[in-house]
Amino acid sequence: MTRILGIDPGFERLGIAILEKNKSDKKETVLFSECFKTSAKLEFNERLVLIGDEVKKIIKKYKPEILSIETLFLNTNQKTVMHVAEARGVVIYESACSGLKIFEASPPQIKIATTGYGKASKEQVMKMVKILVDLDKNKTSDDELDAIAIALTAFACMRG
Amino acid sequence: MTRILGIDPGFERLGIAILEKNKSDKKETVLFSECFKTSAKLEFNERLVLIGDEVKKIIKKYKPEILSIETLFLNTNQKTVMHVAEARGVVIYESACSGLKIFEASPPQIKIATTGYGKASKEQVMKMVKILVDLDKNKTSDDELDAIAIALTAFACMRG
């Protein structure tokens, strides 16, 4: 049995998912997923504390062995990407402090793991995630689907 | 009495300083400074854990009320700056978790606070730091001098 924490890094919205797979299972099971939001009314450091606390709480509850987190690339919004990197650092830090192994999933890896095609669109990835796992929620946000895709990527790379 | 933790963020080398000032003091006193290094042989997440542990240890020992940390701008080395941002996130996170207030010092603020001139060179800042505070060490590294300058900036901005 392997349990993976998938994280789509962010500081306004953080996609979080816990996936599990037993050797006999055909599919990965989504044990938990959420889009964790922090208010823009808070100072940035308060938002970092909330993010770290949430990650700690979920690790304590679900005891995953691996963190799978998306790699980060520079985009046009310099300020946002720096804050995302800072939040990403906190997630990796709390996970490593709790003894999790860290797997970094690049966008092409995520696309190949979910759709088989390294240049798939975001919509294609989202669509495949809904086929690859059973989602019991009526509405799963894009951030949650991203977190699930990121966790699935770690499972796929472990098989290889 | 105010005690400030100054941090020059980095993951290979982290400049750390603790400065104190009483109302009756003319000068700030450097209680502690170091250049904390992490080995490139370690995985990045292990280095983040060491950085967080060191910051926690120093906060516990010296009990500063404020973290003063340099703001970060993009430079040519995208990969390095992302890792510095991740380490910076961990420093802010651990400081906020310990109840410190966070002060972010921009390069022009640091230059004005130490030299009175917003376009001063790095060498001019280093030179002025050595005049502004008494350093009992024979050799204080540039990273430590930076951390001291960053702490001095928070003191200067609090006066204003």
Interface residues (C-beta under 8 A of the other chain):
Chain A: E43 F44 N45 E46 L48 V49 G52 L72 F73 L74 Q78 M82 A85 E86 A87 R88 G89 V90 I92 Y93 S95 A96 C97 I102
Chain B: E43 F44 N45 E46 L48 V49 G52 L72 F73 L74 Q78 M82 A85 E86 A87 R88 G89 V90 I92 Y93 S95 A96 C97 I102
